[in-house]
Amino acid sequence: MKKIELDIVALSHSVTQSHNYAVVLGEQDGSRRLPIVIGGFEAQAIAVAMERMTPNRPLTHDLFKNTLSTFEVELKEVIINNLLEGIFYARLVCIKDGEVVEIDSRTSDALAMAVRFNCPIYTYEFILDAAGVILEDPDEDDAPQPSAPAPKKRRKKAAAASTAAKGNALSQYSDADLEQMLNEVLGEEDYERAAEIRDELKKRGATGEEEK
């Protein structure tokens, strides 16, 4: 069965389920999109890896990646291989000592691992036919700006570290101030706020020097 390669093109709040998130996968050589509803924790795990953030302690998916790497297991690819009653199924295709081993996985976890290993994501035609949507404007820029929730137990604590920034527009702060805020919220594991600050720095084209 022919595999179709996908890229993660968007990560945002789910329109249909307010407490969940949606990761949108895009067909590499086409205009179809595959939206998949995932939980907040899984969205955070994907966003952290996409934003190249380094938590003070490894998240579950980081721990699994480190474990595979320690035992010299390579994650070759991720395949979203089935869709039953609205539920997506996935497999991790791994290589150990030249032998291919496939591991069942939730799709959200498989995507979080794919981002960490920088490996390709595939699906099959029948899944895109059943659950895919066609992008009306193929030239539309739907590149992801990951926005994932901070862990519930950390939100109040993280808020104290970024109160000043939340009370004012980030654009009012210098690059140096933003870098300091970024370090603070990363230390508190508030990855949602960290993504906002990093987006502001990217928008400025910050290189470590303060804007004049």
C-alpha positions in Angstrom: 0.0 0.0 0.0 1.4 3.4 -1.1 2.4 5.7 1.8 1.7 9.4 1.6 4.1 11.7 3.5 2.7 14.4 5.8 4.0 17.5 7.6 2.7 19.1 10.7 1.3 22.4 9.4 -0.8 23.7 12.3 -1.4 23.2 16.0 -4.2 25.1 17.7 -7.3 24.9 19.8 -9.9 22.5 18.5 -12.9 24.3 17.0 -15.3 21.5 17.8 -14.0 20.5 21.3 -13.1 23.4 23.5 -10.9 21.6 26.0 -8.8 19.9 23.3 -6.4 20.9 20.6 -6.1 20.0 16.9 -3.0 19.1 15.0 -3.3 19.5 11.3 -1.1 17.4 9.0 -0.6 18.5 5.4 0.1 16.3 2.4 3.6 17.1 1.1 2.7 16.8 -2.6 -0.9 17.9 -2.5 -3.5 20.2 -1.0 -5.2 17.8 1.4 -5.1 18.4 5.2 -5.7 15.8 7.9 -7.0 17.4 11.2 -6.6 15.3 14.3 -8.0 16.2 17.7 -5.6 15.7 20.6 -5.4 16.4 24.3 -3.7 19.4 25.9 -0.8 17.4 27.3 -0.1 15.9 23.9 -0.4 19.3 22.3 2.1 20.7 24.8 4.5 17.8 24.1 4.4 18.5 20.3 4.7 22.3 20.7 7.7 22.0 23.1 9.6 19.9 20.5 8.6 22.1 17.5 9.8 25.2 19.4 13.0 23.6 20.3 12.4 24.3 24.0 14.5 22.5 26.6 12.5 21.8 29.8 14.4 21.7 33.1 13.3 18.0 33.4 12.6 15.7 30.5 8.9 15.3 29.6 7.6 11.8 29.1 8.3 11.8 25.3 11.8 13.1 25.9 12.4 10.3 28.4 11.2 7.8 25.8 13.4 9.3 23.1 16.4 9.2 25.5 15.6 5.5 26.3 15.4 4.5 22.7 18.7 6.4 21.9 20.5 4.8 24.8 19.6 1.3 23.6 20.5 2.3 20.0 17.0 2.1 18.7 16.3 4.4 15.7 12.8 5.7 15.0 12.7 5.4 11.2 9.2 6.7 10.6 5.7 7.1 12.0 2.7 5.7 10.1 -0.9 6.7 10.8 -2.2 3.3 9.6 -5.9 3.1 10.4 -9.0 5.0 11.2 -11.9 3.2 13.0 -15.0 4.9 14.3 -13.3 8.3 14.2 -10.2 7.1 16.1 -6.8 7.3 14.4 -4.3 4.6 15.0 -0.5 4.8 14.5 2.7 2.8 14.6 6.3 3.6 15.3 8.6 1.9 12.8 11.9 1.4 14.6 15.2 -0.2 13.7 17.3 -2.2 16.1 20.5 -3.9 14.9 19.2 -3.9 11.4 15.9 -5.4 12.3 12.6 -3.5 11.8 10.3 -3.4 14.7 6.8 -1.8 14.7 5.2 -0.5 17.9 1.6 0.4 18.4 1.0 4.0 19.5 -1.6 6.6 20.0 -1.4 9.0 17.1 -0.7 12.0 19.3 2.2 10.3 21.0 3.6 9.1 17.6 3.6 12.7 16.3 5.4 13.9 19.5 8.0 11.3 18.9 8.3 12.1 15.2 9.1 15.7 16.0 11.8 14.7 18.4 13.4 12.3 16.1 12.9 14.5 13.0 11.6 11.4 11.2 8.9 11.4 8.4 5.2 11.0 9.1 3.1 8.9 6.7 -0.5 7.8 6.2 -2.5 6.0 3.5 -4.9 7.1 0.8 -8.0 5.6 2.4 -7.4 7.6 5.6 -7.1 10.9 3.7 -10.1 10.0 1.6 -12.1 9.3 4.8 -10.9 12.2 7.1 -8.9 14.6 4.9 -10.1 18.0 3.8 -8.9 19.9 0.7 -7.3 23.3 1.2 -9.1 25.8 -1.0 -6.1 28.0 -1.5 -2.9 25.8 -1.9 -0.7 28.9 -1.5 -2.2 29.8 1.8 0.4 30.0 4.5 -0.7 27.7 7.3 2.7 27.2 8.9 2.3 26.3 12.6 2.6 28.7 15.5 2.4 26.2 18.3 0.3 27.2 21.2 0.1 24.5 23.9 -1.3 24.7 27.5 1.0 25.0 30.5 0.6 22.1 32.9 -2.3 22.8 35.2 -0.3 22.4 38.4 2.3 24.9 37.1 0.0 27.7 35.8 -0.4 29.7 39.1 3.3 29.4 39.8 4.3 30.4 36.3 1.9 33.4 36.4 4.0 35.0 39.1 7.1 34.8 36.9 5.5 36.7 34.0 3.0 39.0 35.6 4.7 42.1 34.4 4.8 40.9 30.8 1.1 39.8 30.9 0.1 43.3 32.0 1.7 45.0 29.0 2.3 44.3 25.4 5.4 42.2 24.7 6.4 44.8 22.1 7.2 47.3 24.8 10.1 45.2 26.2 13.7 45.1 25.0 15.2 41.9 23.6 17.2 41.5 26.7 14.1 41.7 28.9 12.3 39.2 26.8 15.2 36.8 26.9 15.1 37.0 30.7 11.4 36.5 30.8 11.8 33.5 28.4 14.3 31.9 30.8 12.0 32.5 33.8 8.8 31.0 32.2 10.8 28.0 30.9 12.0 27.5 34.4 8.4 27.4 35.6 7.4 25.1 32.7 5.0 27.6 31.3 5.5 26.7 27.6 2.5 28.5 26.4 3.9 31.9 27.6 7.4 30.9 26.4 6.0 30.3 22.9 4.4 33.8 22.9 7.7 35.4 24.0 9.7 33.4 21.5 7.3 34.4 18.7 7.8 38.1 19.6 11.6 37.6 19.4 11.3 35.8 16.1 9.1 38.6 14.8 11.8 41.1 15.5 14.5 39.0 14.0 16.2 39.1 17.3 19.9 38.1 17.3 20.7 38.6 21.0 21.2 42.3 20.7 18.6 44.8 22.0 16.6 46.7 19.4 17.5 50.4 19.1 
